[in-house]
Amino acid sequence: MSGPVTPPPAVSKTRAGSSSLKDGGTVVPVREILWGASAGAHKYETAEELDPEMAKLVVKLMVVQADTEFASIQQHRPWLDTAPTLEDRWIESRIVADEARHGLQACRILRDFGEAGQRYIDELLAKREGEHKLDAFNMKFDTWGDVGAFTCFVDRVGVYQLRAFQECSYGPLARAMPLMLSEEQLHLNFGASVLRRMVQNDGKYYGSKEEAQRSVNKWYPRALDMFGHSNSATSRRAIEYGLKRWTNEDARARYIQEVTGLTANIGLELPDPATDRHVL
């Protein structure tokens, strides 16, 4: 497609309540496409309705989504029976279950694309640690602080990616978002709680403020990388197709603003956003 990218419109109160999709809010489910080149038309409900380029983009997005979910299971798995407290182990088990379900959800969408989609699923299920697409998911959790920083910062990027799909133009994907976002909230809260307990540790919990800060320094750059390249033509095309509602740089800027206040409130500091970056 050519021409300028149309940003997601502000959604009226009759359709969206007090928040708009553009600002990261939710909407009452609707059947029409809310932004992009086909705004106002009915959402696409089957893979057959998509033009080849749009279908290719949906598949690409879902392969990356599923890959991150399955990779995260591999990263969390060693901590299921080594986390510091019984409550921590219970939440770890819930996180692993959530990631498995989210991977399944992405694979169900891939199945809509026939044999090609199934081939991607087979490849995803065969991947081992260190073979994943994004750097953040090829790194081990060497300490419990890594678990806290990963769930606080990296999983939060995942939430931004899911919010970008809310009420998107492909109906099956749009309907998968509410439950996935609800489940991801547990991960974010848990990560912030782990870091806060480490900072405030008075001998009753694991680690120290210094270890928590090292983990933040390790994972924050990888989290920023996850948004992708600035000025990405793919992210702008996704907006034009009505699949995503933010460009990479816009989503990253929103994220930095959010986590800056959160990290200061915990009692930790963020590295400069340009430090140790691999994707700019």
N, C-alpha and C positions, 0 to 999 in steps of 0.2 A: 504494500500500500504506500501511496505517496501523500504528500501534504502535511500540514502541521498536526502535531499531536493535540488532541482535545483533552484537557484535564477533566477529572471527575467533577461533575457539577455539584453545587450545594443542593441537598435534597430538602424539599419542603417539609414543614412540620407535619403535614397531613400524612406524609409517607415515611417520615424518618424519626418522629419524636423530637427530642430536644437536641440531638446530635446528628451531624451529617457524616456520611461515609468519608467525605474528603478529610474530615478532621479526626478520623479514627473511631467514629461512633458506630452504632449498629442501626439497622433499619428493619421495619416490618417487611417480611419477605415479599418480593414483587416478582412478576413474571417478565417484565420488560427489561431491556438492557439500559443501564442508567448512565453510561458514559461511553466515549469512543465514537468511532465512525458510524456505528449502527444503533446509537442511542435511540430509544423509543420503540425499537422492534422487539419481538418476543425473544427471550433467551433461547440459545441453542440447547436442545435436549439430547441429541444423539451425535455420535462422532461423524455419522454420514452427512450431517448438515453443515459441517465445517469445511471451509475451503482448505486446500492442501497445506498452505502455509500456516494457517491458524491451527490446523490439526497437528502439524509438526511442532508448533510452539507449545501446545498443551502437553504433548507427550514429553517434550524436553523438560518442562517445568515439573511434571509429575515424577519423572525419573530422578531428578535432583531431590525432590521432596522425599520420595521413598528411600533414597540412598542415605539421606541424613538420619531418617528415623531408624533404619536398621543398623547404621554405624553407631548411633548413640546407645543402642542396646549393648553392643560389644564393649563400649567404653564403660558403661555402668555395671556390667555383669560382675566384675571382681569385687565390687563393694557391697553386693547383696548380703554377704555374711561377714564383712569386715568393717562396716560403718560403725562409728563410735557408740551409738546407743540403739536400743531396740526400736525406738520410734524412727530413727534415721533409716534403719534397715527396712522397716515397713514402708516408708515413703519411697525408698529406692525401688522396692518391688512394684509399687504403684507406677512409678515413672517408667520402668521397663515395660510394664503392661500397656501403658498409654502409648509408648513409642511403637510397640508392636501393632497396636490397633491403628495408629496413624499410618504406618507403613502399609498395612492391609488396605486402608481406605484409598491411598494413592494407587495401589496396585489394582484395585477394583476399577478405578477410572481408566488405568492403562488397558485393562481387559476390553474396554469399549472399542479399542483400536485394533482388534483382531489379532492375527498371528504376529504382527510386528510388536504390538503391545505385550503379548505373552513372551516374546523373545527377550524383551527388556526385563520383564519380571524374573525370568530364569537367570539372567545375568546378575540382577540385583541380589537374588537369594544365594548366589555362589560367591559373592564378594567376601573377602576376609579383611581383618584389621590391616590398615595401611593401604588399602586399595580404593579408597573412596574419593569422590570428586573434590570435596572441599577440605582444605588443610586442617580446619578445626576438628574434623572427624577422623583424622589419621593420627591424632595425638592421644597418648595415654593419660589417664588420671593417676599421676604418680603419688599424689597426696589427697587427703580428704578436702583440703583447701581447693584443689583442682575441681572436685565435684561441686563445691559451693559456687566457685567463680563461673564454671561452665553453665550450670543451671541458671545462675543469675544473669549472665551476660550473653552467652551463645543461645540459650533457649529463648531469651528475650528477642533476639533477632528473628528466630523462627516465628514468634508471635507476630512480629511486624510483617513477615512474609504471608502468614495466614490472613491477617487483617487486610492485606492488599488484595486478596482473593474474595473478600466478603461481597456477596451479591454480584459476583462477576457474571460475564455474559454466557458462560457455560454452566447450565443448570446443575448437572451432577456435582460439579466442583463447588458451586455456591452453597449447595445444601449440606455439604460435608463440613463446612467451616464452623458453625456454632458449637458443636460438641467438641471438636478439636481445640478450639480456642478456650473453652471452659476447662478442659483437662490440662492444657498448657499452663494455666494460671497457677496450678499447684506447683509446677516446676519452678516458676519464677519466685514465688513466695518462699519456697524451700531454700533456694540458692541464697537469697538475701538473708534468710534466717541463719543459715550455716555461717556465712561471713560475719554477721553481727555477733553471733555467739562466740566465734573465734576472737573477735576484737575485744569483746567484753569478758573474755575468759578469766575466771578467778580461781582456776585450778579444778573447776567442776566440768570442764568440757575439753574437747580436743584442740590442740594447736595454739597459735598465738596470733597477735595482730600482724607481726612481721611475716609470718607464713601466709596469712590471708592477703597481704599486700603483694607478695611475690606471685600469688595465683592470679590476682587481678592483672598484674603486669603481663602475665603469660597469656591470658585469654582475651583481654580487651582488644588487642590488635587483630586477633583472628576473628573476633566478632565483627569488627568493622569491615574486614575483608569480605565477610559473607554477603554483604549487600551487593557485591559485584562492582564492575568498573563504572566510574563516573562517566556521564555522557554516553551510556550504553544504548546503542541502537535497538537492541533486543528489548530492553525495558520500555523504551518509548513505543515500540511496536506492540508490546503487550497492553499498554494503555489504549492504543488505537483500536485494538481488537476487543477492548472491554474486559480483559482478563485481569489486569492489575491496575491499581489506581494511583500509584506513586512511582516516580522514577527512582533509580537506585540512589542518586544523590539526595533526593528529597527525603526518602525514607531514612537514610543514614543520618541526615541532619536532625530529624525528629528524634531518632534514637539517642544521639549524643546529648541532646537537650534533656531527655528523660533520665538517662543514667548518670549524668553529672550530679544532679540533685540527690538521687538515690544513694550514690557512692559516698558523697559528703555526709549524708545523714547517718550512714553506717560507721563513719569514722575513718574512711580510706580515701586514697587519691587515685585519680585516673592518669595514666600516661598521656602525653601529648598525642592527639589523634594521628599524627604522622609517624609516630615511633614504631619501628619494627613492622611496617605494613608491607604486604606482598601484592595486594590488589588495590590500585588507586583509581 
